[in-house]
């Protein structure tokens, strides 16, 4: 581990339940589809100030379909 340069006076930790998050993100609509445009996929996350903020998400592929398919094999 590297040297810590920033040491906060106070902080809180949270626990991320990975399996439900993975399932939620795997169900993301494809960018530019009606479901994505209507913003049906949403996640609420805790913010550093103790509040919660809602985020909309969708899948936005950056690879050509053939290349992406070959990387999944």
C-alpha positions as CSV (number, residue, x, y, z in Angstrom):
1,X,0.0,0.0,0.0
2,X,1.1,3.5,-0.7
3,X,1.5,6.4,1.7
4,X,-1.7,8.2,2.8
5,X,-1.7,11.9,1.9
6,X,-5.3,12.6,2.9
7,X,-6.5,11.6,6.3
8,X,-10.1,12.7,7.1
9,X,-11.1,14.0,10.5
10,X,-14.3,11.9,10.3
11,X,-15.7,9.3,7.9
12,X,-18.2,6.5,7.7
13,X,-18.0,3.2,6.0
14,X,-20.8,1.4,4.1
15,X,-21.2,-2.2,3.1
16,X,-22.0,-3.0,-0.5
17,X,-24.1,-6.0,-1.2
18,X,-22.5,-7.0,-4.5
19,X,-24.8,-9.7,-5.8
20,X,-28.0,-7.6,-5.9
21,X,-26.0,-4.7,-7.3
22,X,-24.6,-7.0,-10.1
23,X,-28.1,-8.3,-10.9
24,X,-29.5,-4.7,-11.0
25,X,-26.7,-3.5,-13.3
26,X,-27.0,-6.6,-15.5
27,X,-30.6,-5.6,-16.1
28,X,-29.6,-2.1,-17.4
29,X,-31.5,-1.1,-20.6
30,X,-29.5,-0.5,-23.8
31,X,-28.7,3.2,-24.4
32,X,-31.2,5.0,-26.7
33,X,-34.0,2.5,-26.2
34,X,-37.4,3.7,-24.9
35,X,-36.7,2.1,-21.5
36,X,-33.4,4.0,-21.2
37,X,-34.9,7.3,-22.4
38,X,-37.8,7.0,-19.9
39,X,-35.2,6.5,-17.1
40,X,-36.8,3.4,-15.6
41,X,-33.4,2.1,-14.2
42,X,-32.5,3.9,-11.1
43,X,-30.2,3.4,-8.1
44,X,-30.1,5.3,-4.9
45,X,-26.7,5.7,-3.3
46,X,-25.4,7.3,-0.1
47,X,-23.5,10.6,-0.5
48,X,-20.6,11.8,1.6
49,X,-22.8,14.4,3.4
50,X,-25.1,11.7,4.7
51,X,-27.9,12.3,2.1
52,X,-28.9,9.9,-0.6
53,X,-28.9,10.7,-4.3
54,X,-30.8,8.9,-7.2
55,X,-28.9,8.0,-10.3
56,X,-30.3,6.7,-13.6
57,X,-28.2,4.2,-15.6
58,X,-28.1,2.3,-18.9
59,X,-25.8,0.2,-20.9
60,X,-23.6,2.1,-23.3
61,X,-21.4,-0.3,-25.3
62,X,-18.1,1.0,-26.4
63,X,-17.0,-2.0,-28.4
64,X,-18.1,-3.2,-31.8
65,X,-20.7,-6.1,-31.3
66,X,-18.5,-8.7,-32.9
67,X,-15.5,-7.8,-30.7
68,X,-17.7,-7.7,-27.6
69,X,-19.1,-11.2,-28.5
70,X,-15.6,-12.6,-28.9
71,X,-14.4,-11.3,-25.6
72,X,-17.3,-13.1,-23.8
73,X,-16.2,-16.5,-24.9
